[in-house]
Amino acid sequence: MGRFIINGERQLSGVLDILAAKNSVLPLLAAAILTDEKVVLHNCPDITDVHNMLAILQSLGSVTSFENGVITIDSSNINNEIVEPKLAHELRSSIFLLGSILSKFNKAILSYPGGCEIGERPIDIHLKGLKELGVHITEEGGLIYCKNNKKITSNEIVLDIPSVGATENLMMASVFADGIVTLRNVAREPEIVDLQNFLNSMGAKIYGAGCGVIVIHGVKRLHGVEYTPIGDRIVAGTYMIAGAMCGGDITLKGINCEYLSSLVSKLSKTTCNIQVNNDIIRIKSKGRHPRLGKIDTMYYPGFPTDLQSQMSALGAVADGISIITENIFETRFKQIPEFRKMGAIVDIKGRTAIFEGVPKLYGAEVKAEDLRGGASLVLMGLYACGTTVVHDIKHIDRGYQSMEVDIRSLGGDIIRAD
Ligand code: EPZ
């Protein structure tokens, strides 16, 4: 299962190059099957979710390679519209394939994707949007059967929730529409803009991503492309919060600081000195933690749910009372009992965690339950006095490439053990 062994109380200083965003690479891999020509993605992280998505593409008939951060995909012989249930369960993002397989084959068979440990993760918004586009959908035995009896034509869809995955699925399902599809109340994350830019670089005609309305002018076909996805704002934000907690001087390269404006705004109110310059963010901290106040996770550009666990670690050691509310997912506080083992004083009321900041945390044996909760336990261990062992780090390896290597390059004392 793997564990990290961490000796805390060290400052973190150095320079890190941020790799491509997991939550960009995954939908881009789904979109890559929309062309018979070669697709190349650069600067990709060597993480489990990417390998699992590549395994699904291979099961559909794509030929892929992944070396030194470069992924190549050749879907010229793709011949299968069925996503293996076992593979689909490995990865929530398998649902992104629904729209692209439908566009490719006018039919798709997919099992319900694995819910992550953070909530039920329903897909009703995905299915409702596809049905409104005219896709015939039946569900039987845990499998979803989709069929386009005729080409998708001009339409206007309003999402009940600005779901990231549903927005991406409906964009990919509409790329070859015979007409114009307008999507309203869509997600506005940078990864949605990245998907639009990627598809347009392949010949699609999509406009408006990043705002509340996306307009897709259907095209006949897409061509191959070489593309570098945007930097991972959640990985960057994780190391910014680590720096704020432990003190030091960290420079992150390859990340558009605009994507982290909500975090920068929160951390700038503490003792951190944050300098931003195009795609470089520098955070200097004396390791003191004035009151964090109230944090509510919201849809982008609000405070990201994927940084809630990491910010909770900062709340555990911030002066006074910190109140963190998780408005996006229903069970994203699973790491809190582990926080308490390290000396955190925190009370959970519904979707709100109320922290009474403590000056010290103590190393302990703790267990990762999900990706970002696991990352937050590493941050706690880096701050705590003594030794912390974080078990089940397979959750962390889903979204962070060799987190221990990054942290050691910043001066942290961490090793990976079996
Ligand atoms: C994406 O998940 C990200 N994953 C998540 O990152 C991220 O937390 C989430 O967006 C929100 O930003 C990828 O991009 C691979 P949603 P997604 O659909 O698309 C509800 C990480 O740590 N909902 O925007 O699954 C849902 O339950 C991961 O990197 C429905 O009710 O998230 C949630 O409450 C975790 N019905 C809210 O919407 C639906 O059909 C937002 O979910 C779909 C979603």
Residues whose N, C-alpha, C, O or C-beta is under 5 A from the ligand:
A	BS01	EPZ	N23 L26 S93 R121 P122 I123 D124 I125 H126 I161 P162 S163 V164 G165 A166 T305 D306 I328 F329 L371 R372
